[in-house]
């Protein structure tokens, strides 16, 4: 029986089983389309002791994150989100030239570049060498390492404690959850703040966002579950803020237990909301797997009907969540002709599992499809603007999660 990566208790409850799938960011070289792919169970489970939802630890992190296909700067809305956060953090935390900001999983430097631009000493910790190289080129100091207590101790010894630690959308990617949080506690200065953004489990369940479940996301957090692991390492949640990013996230401000910073009333309010939704007991997840199956079946029905009626359907956005959806629904190029994506790191390759070709977005205008399936539905507003030209030939934009519908 698997054990919880947070508290070590035995886990016996299934939230949803999405079968065996390849890694969602393991894009395939198109000149070798028949090479064997590794697939792994994708099975989300619930811990009754600490309330963490998690997938089985079946893939070593260095196989996932050493050469990574996701570059944050590709999304204009995400870059703007990071810029707003940095401006607010500088003002609220009174950061300046004597401060030290560290970002864990800093990707291509999209966020830290805002601190560097105003002269605040900053450092990125990024395990993917190919992504870190882009950050260094843009002037963001970056070390290629997996973060943990040893790295934290090295940073404190060689530099100093951090006044601000940013860990956006990385906590879910950590198999050694306790080691990672222990590292945060070691690196954080006595009066410092850790700012963590994580997709909110409450919104995942309410919105049937099962496509955000993939091997790179080891854990799925409610605030209740996050509190359990922080408390275990002498840290305290001081504030929480709902965000619209990634289909519904939370920004959690964490401090040392003995910090003078007061705990905002929003923390208890969110605990209460999550308990009212049943996220502290297995019964709160009843019906989720059935809604996931219905979503899959509706997508397949839509694509099969489109083909029978002679309509051309393509995809947009070669996102990890799209790969979970397509592989769970067993959709291939016979139903979805290609997926267009703005990232040159994905163009000319094949999606893992489905082997659907990834092309430059100009192919959409050349082909003029009847429908375009937006796979990263969390960016649909941004993508609607990018694809406004499809109206010229009457093309429709579609999303499939939580149900198949036209995006106006």
FENVENGI-V695283 format. One record per backbone hydrogen bond with DSSP energy under -1.0 kcal/mol. CO is the residue of the C=O (numbers start at 1). NH is the residue of the N-H. If there is no record, write none. Layout:
co->CO nh->NH
co->CO nh->NH
This chain:
co->2 nh->11
co->4 nh->8
co->9 nh->4
co->13 nh->46
co->16 nh->44
co->19 nh->42
co->21 nh->40
co->23 nh->26
co->25 nh->27
co->28 nh->350
co->29 nh->32
co->32 nh->35
co->40 nh->21
co->42 nh->18
co->44 nh->15
co->44 nh->16
co->45 nh->54
co->47 nh->51
co->52 nh->47
co->53 nh->220
co->54 nh->45
co->56 nh->58
co->60 nh->63
co->61 nh->65
co->66 nh->129
co->71 nh->74
co->72 nh->75
co->75 nh->79
co->76 nh->80
co->77 nh->81
co->78 nh->82
co->79 nh->83
co->80 nh->84
co->81 nh->85
co->82 nh->86
co->83 nh->87
co->84 nh->88
co->85 nh->89
co->86 nh->90
co->87 nh->91
co->88 nh->92
co->89 nh->93
co->90 nh->95
co->96 nh->99
co->100 nh->163
co->100 nh->164
co->101 nh->123
co->102 nh->166
co->103 nh->125
co->106 nh->109
co->109 nh->113
co->111 nh->114
co->112 nh->116
co->113 nh->117
co->115 nh->120
co->116 nh->119
co->121 nh->101
co->123 nh->103
co->124 nh->143
co->125 nh->105
co->128 nh->132
co->129 nh->133
co->131 nh->135
co->132 nh->136
co->133 nh->137
co->134 nh->138
co->135 nh->140
co->136 nh->139
co->141 nh->124
co->143 nh->126
co->143 nh->145
co->148 nh->152
co->149 nh->153
co->150 nh->154
co->151 nh->155
co->152 nh->156
co->153 nh->157
co->154 nh->158
co->155 nh->159
co->162 nh->189
co->163 nh->193
co->164 nh->102
co->165 nh->195
co->166 nh->104
co->170 nh->173
co->171 nh->174
co->172 nh->218
co->172 nh->219
co->175 nh->177
co->176 nh->180
co->177 nh->181
co->178 nh->182
co->179 nh->183
co->180 nh->184
co->181 nh->185
co->182 nh->186
co->183 nh->187
co->184 nh->188
co->187 nh->162
co->189 nh->192
co->193 nh->165
co->194 nh->254
co->195 nh->167
co->196 nh->252
co->197 nh->169
co->198 nh->250
co->200 nh->204
co->201 nh->205
co->202 nh->206
co->203 nh->207
co->204 nh->209
co->205 nh->208
co->208 nh->210
co->209 nh->212
co->210 nh->213
co->214 nh->217
co->218 nh->55
co->220 nh->53
co->221 nh->201
co->222 nh->226
co->223 nh->227
co->224 nh->228
co->225 nh->229
co->226 nh->230
co->227 nh->231
co->228 nh->232
co->230 nh->233
co->230 nh->235
co->231 nh->234
co->234 nh->257
co->236 nh->255
co->238 nh->264
co->239 nh->253
co->241 nh->251
co->243 nh->249
co->245 nh->248
co->248 nh->200
co->249 nh->243
co->250 nh->198
co->251 nh->241
co->252 nh->196
co->253 nh->238
co->253 nh->239
co->254 nh->194
co->255 nh->236
co->256 nh->259
co->264 nh->267
co->265 nh->269
co->266 nh->270
co->267 nh->271
co->268 nh->272
co->269 nh->273
co->270 nh->274
co->271 nh->275
co->272 nh->276
co->273 nh->277
co->274 nh->279
co->275 nh->278
co->278 nh->281
co->281 nh->284
co->282 nh->285
co->283 nh->286
co->285 nh->288
co->287 nh->291
co->288 nh->292
co->289 nh->293
co->290 nh->294
co->291 nh->295
co->292 nh->296
co->293 nh->297
co->294 nh->298
co->295 nh->299
co->296 nh->300
co->297 nh->301
co->298 nh->302
co->299 nh->303
co->300 nh->304
co->301 nh->305
co->302 nh->306
co->303 nh->307
co->304 nh->308
co->305 nh->309
co->306 nh->311
co->307 nh->310
co->312 nh->370
co->312 nh->371
co->313 nh->337
co->314 nh->373
co->315 nh->340
co->316 nh->375
co->317 nh->319
co->319 nh->323
co->320 nh->324
co->321 nh->325
co->322 nh->326
co->323 nh->327
co->324 nh->328
co->325 nh->329
co->326 nh->331
co->332 nh->335
co->332 nh->336
co->338 nh->315
co->339 nh->359
co->340 nh->317
co->343 nh->346
co->343 nh->347
co->346 nh->349
co->349 nh->358
co->350 nh->28
co->351 nh->355
co->352 nh->354
co->356 nh->351
co->357 nh->339
co->358 nh->348
co->359 nh->341
co->360 nh->363
co->361 nh->364
co->362 nh->366
co->363 nh->367
co->364 nh->368
co->370 nh->396
co->371 nh->314
co->372 nh->398
co->373 nh->316
co->375 nh->377
co->376 nh->379
co->377 nh->380
co->379 nh->383
co->380 nh->384
co->381 nh->385
co->382 nh->386
co->383 nh->387
co->385 nh->388
co->387 nh->390
co->388 nh->391
co->389 nh->392
co->390 nh->393
co->390 nh->395
co->391 nh->394
co->396 nh->372
co->397 nh->407
co->398 nh->374
co->399 nh->405
co->405 nh->399
